[in-house]
């Protein structure tokens, strides 16, 4: 087995917990830098998973998760968002689920899909 790397801010017993920021610097020529997050590959078992979750709010609301490409310049298109499963050479491919959570004592959240104007 290889080692693990943990990056964290620790627990705040009074006050706010710290933040983590991963950022790629700006450039003045060429394309911007990229950020890649890859889970581990396995040749004999299931590959690693990636989970992206907001923080739980035990007294009020949980945090939000935003996935967005930013605005394009004068001549160009904003970046695409691609959600897809991998291919399978012998069996089923993965599913894509889009849904809101279960509400106890209230209404389930809405799911919206919209096409921009233009």
Secondary structure, 3 states (H helix, E strand, C coil): CCCCCCCCCCCCCCCCCCCCCCCCCCCCCCCCCCCCCCCCCCCCCCCCCCCCCCCCCCCCCCCCCCCCCCCCCCCCCCCCCCCCCCCCCCCCCCCCCCCCCCCCCCCCCCCCCCCCCC
